[in-house]
Amino acid sequence: MIQTEYLPKIDKEYLEKIDNDFLLKALKPYSSKKAVYLQEASVLSSRQLGSDSNYIVQGKFSIESPCYVDETGHFNAVEFVMCYNQIGAVSLAYATQNKLLLCLQDLTVEEFYILYMSGIYITRLESTYKSLINPQEFSCKFEVIKERKRSRLSILKTLVEFSDPQGGIISGKVDLAIKHS
């Protein structure tokens, strides 16, 4: 398993698969454009989610054909953002439903879905392309490293790492603002 300076190794025995129906519901905004790239996701078990632990979700992706351009042959910046949005949507919806993040505790998952397309903003995005990724088969680790809530606004600092079986790796830091209604 590939390691980076950003994300910890995840032992597969501690992963709990997110239900496929839940995944499809969270990714519904992408389905009409045939842009659902996230194939499955698993959350780090609550056994490891303690007060000092970060919230981590792992996903498997495949981009058979990009929805916005002819085949490029590699994972690019547009796909980085689209895949980040998909793992983020599933991760945060799951965290909301299961009350795993303090800053989202007052939301229901139905309220989260309403906020998802109009109330979540990327406020900072930094990506580092260490080596090319094959978009046909790759995985991702998504981690919330810091969260805070101010009145009707939640702020999340996240890390993400995309990697493929051939050793391709791209990592990033992404900050989010979630505007509560």
N, C-alpha and C positions, 0 to 999 in steps of 0.2 A: 504494500500500500504506500502511495506517495505521501510524503510529509512536506509541509511548508512551515515557515515561521509563524503563520497565522493560526492554523487550525489543528486541534488535537486529533490523534488517531482515534477512530471509533471502533470498538470491539463489536462485531456483528451480533454477539449473544445479547447485547443490551439494546438492540434496535427493535422497535415495535412498528410493524408495517401499518401505514395509514390506509384505511379502507378505500378501495378503488372508486366506489360511488361518491365518497367524500371528496376524493381527488378530482373526479370529473365535475362535481358541482363547483368546486373552487376555481376550476379552469374553464368554466362555461364561457366567459367572455372571449376566449381564444378559439373556441370550437367552430364558430361560423366562418372564420378565416382560415380554417384548417391549419392552425398554428399551435396546436397542443403538442409541445415537445417533451414535457415531463411525463414519463411513463409510469413511474412508481416513486413513492416516498416513504421514509421511515423516520420516526422520531426517537431520539435517545430516551430510553425508558425512564419513567418517573423514579425508578430506583436510584438513578444517578442525578436526578434534578434536585439538588439541595440548595441551600442559601448561597453557597459559594460556587455553584455550578452554573454554566451558561446553558441556554436553550439551543440545542443542535438538532438539525434535520438533515438527513442524507437523501439524495434523489438520483434516479437514473433517467437519462435523457437520450433521445434520438431525434435528429433533424434529417428526415429523409429528403425533403425539398424545402428550401426557405420559402416563406409566404410572401416575401417582398421583392425578390430578385432571383434571377437564374442562379444555378449552383455556383458557389464560389470555391468549393473544395476545402474550405477551412472554416473554423469557428471564428467569427469576427465580432466587432464591437456591438453591432445591432443585436446579434444573437446573444451576446453577453447580457445585455439589458433585458431582452425578452425572457431568457431563461432565469435570470435573477428575479424578474417579476413573477414568474410562475412558481418557483420554489418559495419565494416570499409570500405569495398569496396562500399557498397551501399551508405553509408553516405557521403563518399568523392566524389563519382561520382555525387551524387545529389548536393552536395555543389559546385562542379566544374561547372555543367550545369547551376546552378542558381546563381553563383557568390556570394556565402555565406561566403567564407573564403578568406581573402586577399591574403594569400600565394599561392592560386590556381587560382587567377583571370586571369592570362595570359594563362591558358590552356583551350582548348575546351574539352568537354566530350569525344570526339573521341581520343584525345591525352592522356587523362587520362586512357582510356581503354588500350591503347598501353603500358603505363607505369605500369599499375596495376600489372602484373605478373613479370615484370623484373626490375622495378625501384622504388619499395616501400619496405623499409626495416624496420623491428622491431629492434630498437637499444637498447631498454630496456623493460623488461617485469617483472612485479611483480604481483603476485596473492595471495589473501588471501581467504582460504576456511573456511567460518564460519560455514556452515552446508551443508549437501549433497543436491544436486539438482536432481530432477527427470528429466531425459533427454527427456521424452515423451512430456512434456509441460512446457515451461519456457519462461521468457521474459528477455529483456536486455535493459539497458540504456547506450548509448555511448555518451561521451561528449568530445569535443575538448576544453581544458582549456587554451592552449597557442599555438600560431603559430608565426613563423617567417620565413623569406626568406632571403637566402644569394645567390646571383648570380643565379645559376642553382640548388639550393638545398632548399627544404622547410623542416622545422623541426616542428613537431606537438607533443604536450604533450596531452595525452588523458586519460580519466578515463572510466571504464566500470564496470557495475554491472549486474550480472545474478541472477535471483530469480525465484522461482516457487510458485504456490498457497499454498503449504504446509509449506512455511516459509524457504525453502532452500535459501542460499545466498552465492555468491562468488563475490568478487570485485577485481579490479585490476587497475594498472597504467601501461600504455604502451606508449612508445615514438616511433615515426616514423620519418624516413627520406625519402623524396621523391626526387628522382633525375630527374630533368627536362632535356629534350633533348636539 
